[in-house]
């Protein structure tokens, strides 16, 4: 079975999407439609902006979404997903690609999500860190220990075996990093992010995002979407909506998602969007998995 997967924030790069815009009338039409919807020329920033320009929250999330969705749609008849999934932000790309959301509504929701998350980040200084080569159970145990002392610290992204990203208050993450290293982690690396994504500190963003999602029409997708919060396939629009809201403060269970997709028959993973991060993670999750970008 063919699975299509979509990357999240962090995959952006200067020049992203320019080849699509220059070579595909459909891509050009969709990019220009996005400029109109957003009210600014995001294409100028995507094609010519600096890395710093691309790191603006109002740019990063819609830019990655646009590159991912337009890449998939420009595949034409070759885009025949039998299952889809996306990492964090990428879940919105997966939903549009599978027909659960229109291109326009998907972009509007991604932009609403980005702005709501930015506001939540500004309310309390917070951060994330990548923990390398420590068992999941040990990472969870240390996070619980730090949280019991009054700091926010949770396992946010289960990226692949031996790679978990933790999220929380600056104090909580600093404490946890020291404890992780003492417990044998090869690395405990603070990340350059705007805040504590996929943690309770994103709760303020939930209200805005939930209102936007409830006001948006969702359709039954043409294939199952494996969602981050439970790593299970979903086709019911109401379930998909609830899971999208929950995703803001819940862990991204990417390892479990890929394992479930393989158990359900996925034999070929195609990553749509900038970079090749998901291909690398998939091969670390299952060394026999076939994972590649768009040919």
C-alpha positions in Angstrom: 0.0 0.0 0.0 1.2 3.5 -0.8 1.5 5.9 2.1 2.1 9.6 1.7 3.6 11.6 4.6 4.0 15.3 5.2 6.7 17.1 7.2 6.2 19.7 10.0 7.9 22.9 11.1 11.6 23.0 10.7 11.8 21.6 7.2 11.7 25.1 5.6 14.5 26.5 3.5 15.0 29.6 1.4 14.0 29.1 -2.2 11.4 26.4 -1.3 8.7 26.0 -3.9 10.2 28.3 -6.6 10.8 25.4 -9.0 7.1 24.4 -8.6 6.0 27.9 -9.2 8.2 28.4 -12.3 7.4 25.0 -13.9 3.7 24.3 -13.1 0.7 26.4 -14.0 -1.3 24.7 -11.2 1.4 25.4 -8.6 1.5 29.1 -9.7 -2.2 29.4 -9.5 -2.3 27.8 -6.0 0.6 29.9 -4.7 -1.1 33.1 -6.0 -4.3 32.1 -4.3 -2.4 31.6 -1.1 -0.9 35.1 -1.4 -4.5 36.5 -1.7 -5.8 34.5 1.2 -3.0 35.4 3.6 -3.0 39.1 2.6 0.8 39.2 2.0 3.1 37.7 -0.6 4.4 34.6 1.2 5.9 33.5 -2.1 8.4 36.4 -2.0 9.6 35.2 1.5 9.6 31.5 0.5 11.6 32.1 -2.7 13.9 34.9 -1.7 13.7 35.4 2.1 16.5 34.7 4.6 16.4 31.8 7.1 15.4 34.4 9.7 12.5 35.6 7.5 11.3 32.0 7.2 11.4 31.4 10.9 8.6 34.0 11.5 5.7 31.9 12.9 3.2 33.5 10.5 5.5 32.4 7.6 6.9 29.1 8.7 3.8 27.0 9.1 1.9 28.2 6.0 5.1 28.0 3.9 5.8 24.3 4.8 2.1 23.5 4.4 2.0 25.2 0.9 5.1 23.5 -0.3 3.9 20.1 0.9 0.3 20.3 -0.4 1.2 21.8 -3.8 4.0 19.2 -4.3 1.4 16.5 -3.8 -1.3 18.0 -6.0 1.2 18.6 -8.8 1.9 14.9 -9.0 -1.3 14.5 -10.8 -2.3 10.9 -11.4 0.8 9.6 -9.5 -0.7 10.9 -6.3 -2.9 8.0 -5.3 -2.6 7.7 -1.5 -4.0 4.6 0.3 -3.1 6.2 3.7 -1.6 9.5 4.8 0.0 11.0 7.9 1.7 14.2 8.8 4.2 15.2 11.5 2.5 17.9 13.7 1.8 20.8 11.2 2.1 18.2 8.5 -1.2 16.6 9.6 -3.0 19.6 8.0 -1.2 19.0 4.7 -2.2 15.3 4.9 -5.8 16.2 5.4 -5.9 18.5 2.4 -4.1 16.0 0.3 -6.6 13.3 1.3 -9.6 15.5 0.5 -10.8 16.0 4.1 -10.2 19.8 3.8 -10.2 22.2 0.9 -6.9 23.9 0.0 -8.3 27.3 1.0 -9.7 26.0 4.4 -6.5 24.1 5.1 -4.4 27.2 4.6 -6.7 29.4 6.7 -6.6 26.8 9.6 -2.8 26.6 9.4 -2.5 30.3 9.6 -4.9 30.5 12.5 -2.9 27.8 14.3 0.4 29.6 13.7 -0.9 32.9 15.1 -2.6 31.2 18.1 0.6 29.3 18.9 2.7 32.5 18.6 0.4 34.2 21.2 0.8 31.2 23.5 4.6 31.3 23.2 4.6 35.0 24.1 2.6 34.4 27.3 5.4 32.3 29.0 9.0 31.8 28.0 9.4 28.1 27.0 11.4 25.8 24.9 12.1 22.2 23.6 15.1 19.9 23.5 16.0 16.8 21.6 17.1 13.8 23.7 19.2 11.3 21.8 19.9 7.6 22.7 17.8 7.2 25.9 14.9 4.7 26.1 11.4 6.2 25.9 10.5 4.9 29.3 13.5 6.7 30.9 12.7 10.0 29.1 9.1 9.8 30.4 10.3 9.0 33.9 12.6 12.0 34.0 9.9 14.3 32.6 7.5 13.1 35.3 10.1 13.7 38.0 10.7 17.3 36.8 7.0 17.9 36.5 6.4 16.7 40.0 8.8 19.4 41.2 6.5 22.1 39.7 8.0 22.7 36.3 6.3 21.9 32.9 8.2 19.1 31.1 6.7 16.5 28.8 7.7 14.2 26.0 6.4 16.1 22.9 7.7 14.2 19.8 8.3 10.5 19.6 10.3 10.8 16.4 12.0 7.4 16.2 13.6 5.0 18.6 16.3 6.8 20.5 15.1 10.3 19.5 12.5 12.1 21.6 11.9 15.8 21.8 10.8 17.2 25.2 8.9 20.4 25.7 8.1 22.7 28.6 9.2 25.7 30.7 12.8 26.9 30.3 13.6 25.9 33.9 11.9 22.5 33.4 13.8 21.7 30.2 17.1 22.8 31.6 16.7 20.6 34.6 15.5 17.7 32.5 18.5 18.0 30.1 20.9 17.6 33.0 19.1 14.6 34.3 18.9 13.0 30.8 22.6 13.4 30.4 23.3 12.0 33.8 21.0 9.0 32.9 23.1 8.2 29.8 21.6 10.2 27.0 24.2 10.7 24.2 22.9 14.3 23.7 20.3 16.6 25.3 20.2 19.4 22.8 18.1 22.6 23.3 16.3 23.5 20.1 15.9 26.9 18.5 12.1 27.1 18.7 9.6 29.8 19.6 8.1 27.9 22.5 6.9 24.6 24.1 4.9 23.0 21.3 2.9 19.9 22.1 2.8 20.7 25.8 0.3 22.1 28.3 1.8 25.5 27.7 -0.1 25.5 24.3 -3.5 25.4 26.1 -4.2 29.1 25.4 -4.0 28.4 21.7 -6.5 25.6 21.9 -9.5 27.9 22.3 -8.8 29.9 19.2 -7.9 26.8 17.1 -11.0 24.9 18.2 -13.3 27.8 17.3 -11.6 27.9 13.8 -11.8 24.2 13.3 -15.5 23.9 14.4 -16.3 26.7 11.9 -14.7 24.8 9.1 -16.3 22.2 6.9 -14.5 18.8 7.0 -15.2 16.0 4.5 -14.7 12.2 4.7 -11.2 11.7 3.3 -10.6 9.4 0.4 -8.2 7.4 2.5 -7.5 7.0 6.2 -5.5 9.7 8.0 -3.2 8.4 10.7 -3.3 11.1 13.4 -0.6 12.2 15.8 -2.5 11.9 19.0 -3.2 8.2 18.9 -1.3 6.9 15.9 -4.5 5.3 14.5 -6.4 5.7 11.2 -9.3 8.0 11.1 -11.9 8.8 8.4 -14.7 10.4 10.6 -14.7 14.2 10.2 -15.8 14.7 13.9 -13.0 12.5 15.2 -10.5 14.2 12.9 -11.5 17.6 14.2 -11.2 16.6 17.9 -7.8 15.0 17.3 -6.5 18.2 15.5 -7.5 20.3 18.6 -6.0 17.8 21.0 -2.8 17.7 19.0 -1.7 21.1 20.1 -1.0 19.9 23.7 -0.5 16.2 23.1 2.5 14.2 22.0 3.3 13.6 18.4 3.5 9.8 18.2 5.4 9.5 15.0 7.2 6.3 15.8 3.9 4.6 16.7 2.2 6.1 13.6 4.7 4.6 11.2 4.7 1.3 13.0 0.9 1.2 12.8 0.9 2.1 9.1 3.4 -0.7 8.4 1.2 -3.1 10.4 -1.8 -2.0 8.4 0.0 -2.8 5.1 2.1 0.3 4.1 4.9 -0.9 1.8 6.0 2.4 0.2 6.3 5.8 1.9 6.5 9.0 -0.2 7.4 12.3 1.6 5.8 15.3 0.1 7.3 18.7 1.1 10.6 20.3 1.9 13.5 18.3 3.1 13.9 14.6 3.8 13.5 14.4 7.6 10.6 12.0 7.6 12.3 9.6 5.2 15.2 9.3 7.6 13.0 8.8 10.6 10.9 6.1 8.9 14.1 4.2 8.0 15.2 4.4 11.7 11.8 3.2 12.8 11.9 0.2 10.4 15.1 -0.5 8.5 13.2 -2.5 5.9 10.8 0.4 5.1 10.9 1.9 1.6 10.8 5.7 2.0 11.6 8.3 -0.6 10.7 11.8 -1.8 8.7 12.7 -4.9 10.5 11.2 -7.9 
